[in-house]
């Protein structure tokens, strides 16, 4: 069995891996990188691919999958939640970036016609390959892939989170004996704060602003983070108005359709009932006249309705902008966090509002990685992907300390299992 790394090595974006057996070629994820003009993983001819498995809907894992359906139909496996979220994200991607993409709406339509929805734990056989999807704890519907062929067992984690959040249970980790592990390494050398402490600090910080007569903007990713923030506020009995805007509204509707995939469906439904769902500019202007918290994409302030709110709220020290995700260098969110500056009315201005970041990560942290590696059975070879070079190197270091063989692959590298 051969593993070829097509993308997502020593970087975040373009996640893609091909596993080839004597009879079958399986592609695990096929994503895009979104730094300016979209870029794609290493090419693999659709005629050589038997099936594609998508771990979750984020575009860095799913955004290039329709390429396989330009010339021929190939079955695509994922959870039902992932397919619904992919439809939302891919349609938006085509709307914003269609000029740069080598596929069209028709190709995504073909892809969905050949979708094969799976529940966690459901075993599938294709030729000489068997595989199962298990919970990854990253976003609703996210999965890890356990793949068996030729007497070997491979784990591909995709993006993984090992701790319980308000929205999801932590990742499944009872893998059994393995021969190879392809694992993300986004935060391999960083610890995340204790979840309860983080939630308490976050809610108290918002209360302080709102009770002082101000408004709080929480720029958040549409899929996962927005709903997590809303559920956290509801869990801690936040009694002031909460509003959700932008594509987060559409993503929340999808989650409502799949509440049985969530950790606490009743808490989530309660959060949805408590929130104001923004549907237009009249709603947005009315919101700015009251003390409230506004949850809106984009999470790094690169676009979306969060930019409108940030421009308005930035001018007063009574208000706050609380970031809840990693801010990539060069993004407006990173500039705001590090230098307290934001583009207002076309000019870079100093922000008067309070600015702070809360680490609501949906990725596993350093101690989680060490625990996961220590628990692995079967002396597997470890391949670190989906992280900056130093993160991948750190993860390999932990693995080698446990006596495991470990590699940081490059794009195009082929390994035999």
N, C-alpha and C positions, 0 to 999 in steps of 0.2 A: 504494500500500500504506500502511495506517495502523496505527500502534502506539498502543494505549491502555494507560496504566499504572493497573492496578486495585488495587495494593497493594504493600507493600514499598519505598516511596519514603521517603527520609530517615529510615528506621527499619529494624530487623531484625524480621521477622515479617510474615505475610500476603503473601508474595511472590506476585505474579500479574500477568501481562501478556497482552493480547489483540492478535493481529496479524490485520488484516482485509485481504483482497485483493478483487478483483472478484467472486470466486465462493465464497471460503472464509473462515471465522473459526477461527483456531487460538488456544487458550489455553495459555500457557506457565506451568506451575505454578499452584496455587491453594491457598495455605496458610492457616494460622491464626496468630494472636498469642496467646501463652500467659500474659499478665500478668493473673493472677486469672481472671475469667470469660473464656472463649475469645471472640475477635472475628475477623471475617471480612473478606475483600477486598470491594471494590465489586461490587455485583451485576451479573451479565451473564446474560441469559435463556438457559436451556439450549437453547431452540428456535433460537437464533441461533448456536450453537456446533457446529462440524463435528467437531472432535477436540480432545483435551487431551494435552499432552506434559508428563510429570513428570520433572524433572531428577534428583531423588533423594528418599529416603524421609523425611527429617526433616520433622516436622509443619508447620514454618513454610513449607514448600514443597508439602506434599501433604495436609495435614489437612482441607482444605475440598473436595477433589475429589469425594467422594461426593455432595455437594449437586447435582451435575449429573445424578445418577442417581435422584433422588427422583421426577422426572416423566417422563424418557425415557432410553433407552440412548444413550450417546455413546462412541465408541472412545477408549481411553486408552492412550498409548504410553509405555513406559519400558523399562529393562533388566529381565531376569528377577530379578536380585538386588534391585532397587528394589521390584518387586511383592511379593516375599517379605517384605522388611523393612516395607513399608507395611502388610501384613496384621498383622504383630506390633504395630506402633506404633498403628495405627488401632483395633485391638481393645482395646488398653490404654487409649487415649484415650477410647473409648466407655465402658469400665468405670469410669474415674475421673470423666469429665465428661459422661456421657450426658444428664444432666438439662438441661444447657445447650446441647446440640447440636440443630440443626434437621434432622438425619438419624439413621437407625437402622442396626442391624446388617444389615438386609435391603438397604439402599441400598449399603452397602459390598460386600455379596455380589454385587449387580447390577453394580457397578463392576468387580469382578474377573472376572465373566463376560464383560465387554467389554474386558478387558485385551489388549493387543497387545505381547508381549515382543519387544525388539529387541537385537541385538548392536551393538557399536561399528562404525561404518562402513557399516552396512546402510542403503541408500537407500530411502525410502518416498515414493510419490506419492499425494496425495489431491486430487482435482479439479485446480486450477491451482497447487498447492503441492507442493514437494519438500523433504524434510528428512532429516538424518542426525544420529545421536547420536555424540559422540566423548568420550573419557575426560576427566573433570574433576579427577581426583586427590583428591577431597574425602573421600568414604567409598566403600567397595566398591559398584560399580554406578552411581556418580554420573556424570552426563553433562552435556556442553554441547550446545546445539542449533544446528546450522547449517541455516538455513531459506532456501529460494529460491522466489521467485515474481515474476512480471511483470518479469523481467530484473534483479531486485534480490536481494542476498544479505545476510541478517541473522545475526549471532551473538548468542545468549543464553547467557551463561556459567553461569548458576545460581551455586552456590558452587564455587569453584575453588581448587586448590592446585597451584603450579607446581614444587614440590620433591619429590624421591623420599622416601618414608618407608619404614619397615620393612614396612608393610602394602601400600602402593600406589606405582605409578609416578606421577611428576608429570604434570600436565595436558598433553594434546595442544594444540599451538599453531600448527600449519601450516595456517592457515585458508584461505589464498588471498585474493583481492581481496574486500573487504566494503564494503557501503554503510552499514550501521549496526551498532553494537555496544552491547548492553545488558549492563552488567558490574557485578558486586558490588563493594562498596568497604569491606567490614567493617574492614580494617586498612590503609586507603590511606595513612595517615600514620605507620604504625608498622613497625619492623623486627622480624623474628623472629630468634632466635639461630641460629647454625649448628647443623644437626641433630646432627652427630656429637658436637660439644662438649656440647650439651644432653643427649643420651643418656648420655654418660659421666658428667656431673655428677649426673644423676638416679640412675643405678645406684650410683654411689659413695656418694651420700647415703643411699640405702636400706641399702646394706651396712653403713655406719657404725652405723646404728640397730640392725639385726638382729644384727650381731656383738657389739653392746653389750648384748644380751639383751632388746631391745625388739621392738615390732611396728609395722608401717607400714600405714596405711590410704591407699589411693589412690582417692578418690571420682572416678568417671569416667562419661561418657556411655555408655549401654548399646551404642549402635551406632557402631562405629569407634574411639572413644578407648580403651575397655576392651581391645579386641583389639590395638590399637597398643602399649599399655603392656605387655601380656603378651608380645608379640613382641619388643619392645625388650629386656626382661629376659632372654629366651631367647637373643637374638643376642649379648648380653654375658656369656653363660654364668653367669647368676645361679643359684647352687646351693642356696639355701634354699627352703623351701616357699612356693609361690605359690597363692593361692586366688582364684577368680572367683565372684561371687554375683549374685543378682537377675536382671533381664531380660538382662543381659550374657551369661548362660548361653544363653538362647534365641537371641540375635543371633549368638553364636559358632556355634551349630548351623547356622544359615542360611549363614554364611560357609563352613563346612565343605562344604556342599552346592554351593558355587560357588567352589571354591579356584582355578579357572583364571582368575578375575577378579582375583586377588591378585598382587602383585609376586613373592613367593617362596613358592609353595605348600608346599614342603617345610619351610621355617622355621616357617611358621604351624602346620602339622600337628605339628611337634616341640613348639612352644609349648603347643598344646592337650593333647598327651600329658603334658607336664610339670606341668600345673596340676591343682589340686584343685577339683572342681566342687561347689559348696555346694548341698545339696538340702533343707535344713531347719534348724530351730533347734538340733537336737543338733549338727550340723556346725559351726554358728556358735559355739556355746559351747566346743566342743573347740578350735577355731581360736584362741580367746583365751587358751589355755593354752600356746601355743608361739610361738617366734620365727618370724615369717613376714611376707609382704606380702599384703594383702587388696585386691583390685580390686573395687569395688562401686559401682553407681549409687545415688543420683543425683549427677551431676557437680558440682552447686552446693549439695549437701546440703539440697535442698528436700524430700526424701522418700527412699523406698527403704531398702534395708538398710544403706547407708552411714551413715545417721543412728544406727542401733543401734551400729555399730562405733565411730563418732566419740564417742558418749557414754561408751563403755567406755575407749577409748584416751586420751581427752583428759585423764584424771585423773593420768597419770604422765609425768614428764619423760623417761623412757626411750623413750617411743613417739613416733611422728611421724604427722602428717596432711599428705600431699603432694598439693596440688591440681594438676591437669594441664589445666585449661581456664579460659577467661575466666569471671570471676565477676560476674554482673550486679549493679549496685547494688541493695541491699535484700534480697539473698538471704542465707541463713545462711552460705554459703561466703565471700561478700564481707565479712560481719561478722567471721568467723573470721580472714580474711587481714589485714584492716586493724586490728582491735581485739583480736584474740586471745581472742574470747569466743564461747561456744556455749551453746545451751540444753541443760542436763543435768538430768534429773529435774524438768522443768517450770520450772527457774530459769536465768536467764542467769548463767553462771559463767566465770571466767577459766580458760583452757586451759593446762595445764602441758606438754602434748606440743609438740614442735617443729612449726611450721607454715611451709610454704613453697609458692610456686607455681612450676611449671615450664611454660614456654610451648610445649606440644605442639600448636600450632595446626594445623588442617586447612584454613586459608585462606591465600591468597597475601598476602605482605607488601609494604611500600613499594617496595623495589628490584625485586621481581617485577612489580608493576604497571607501573613505568616501563619495564622491559624488554619486557613484553607490548605496551604501547601503541606503543613505538618500532618493534616488528616488524610492526605491522598494515599490511596492503597495501590499496590502493584508496582512501585518504583518507576513511574512514568517519566518520559522525557518532557521537559517544559519549554514551551515557546512563548516568549513575551511579546505582545503586540499592543496596538491601540494606546500608545503613550509616547511622550518625548524620549529621546535616547537615554537620558539619565534615569528615567522611571523604569524603562525596560531593563536597564542594567541593574538597578536596585532589586527588582523582582528576581532576576536571575541569580543575584548574589544570595538572596534568602534561600532559593531553591538549592543552590550548591552547598550552602551550609548544612542543609538537611541530607546531603549526599545524593541529590538528584542531578542528572545531566540537564543543562539548561542552555538555551540559545536565544539570541536576539536576531531574528531573521531580517533580511533585506528583501525588497520587492524583486521577485523572480527567483528567489532561493527555493530549491526543492530538497526535501528531506524524506528519507525512507523510514517507515515504521516497521 
